[in-house]
Amino acid sequence: FLGLVLYLLVIGAISIYTIWWRLKIEPMEGVPVISVKDLQKGKFYFYYCKNPEQREKIIQHTQSISNSAVLRKVSDDFFDHGISLRCWYRYMCSLEGLNPKSTTEFLKLIGVKATDWNLDTANVDIETLAILYLAVKIAKQVDLYIYDDFTKGRTRRFETLFNLLVKKAPTNLYIGSDMFDLVNSSGDLNESIVFSIDPGKRITFR
């Protein structure tokens, strides 16, 4: 009898270990997992994913386990067009608990024209508004910034300003379907690719 009990215990332990190992190597389908500790401070990571539902799962999961801020691609409807750019910018700063003067460094980087500050936001191009929005968010400083297709469809100027600003953020994780010219060896456009812009550095979402 004792031998049978020991046998069952051994078989049970092996089964549990096998299940754990399989989940570690191949997580259950539809369950995104990520170890934030693998994202080194001061680096920019990019997760290529064409599936918006999968991107959202990754974002929600990452938010639940980290002190992070999510910045999604913004549209013209996002902004209040009834006020001047200067007032809108100050209002955005107040929402984040920032003194507008504390963001001077960021404004110098993106070079907003002095003549634009008194314009109604309806007369300011969407990319300038989006960059100002990004500047306010990064000035607040959280541990991790998550971008959901933030630069998709924008101009080269916008991407340049984006790259200048994200260098001021602690750690960046970009989850997008269209930012870099990626080569997918499998030919499946829906398959996700994980890589870092830093040469030789790869991350695994588990």
Secondary structure as UniProt FT lines:
FT   HELIX           2..25
FT   TURN            29..30
FT   HELIX           36..38
FT   TURN            41..42
FT   STRAND          44..48
FT   HELIX           52..64
FT   STRAND          68..72
FT   HELIX           76..78
FT   TURN            81..82
FT   HELIX           85..95
FT   TURN            96..97
FT   HELIX           100..103
FT   HELIX           104..110
FT   HELIX           114..116
FT   TURN            117..118
FT   HELIX           121..123
FT   HELIX           126..140
FT   STRAND          144..148
FT   TURN            150..153
FT   HELIX           156..166
FT   TURN            167..168
FT   STRAND          172..176
FT   TURN            185..186
FT   TURN            189..190
FT   STRAND          193..196
FT   TURN            199..200
//
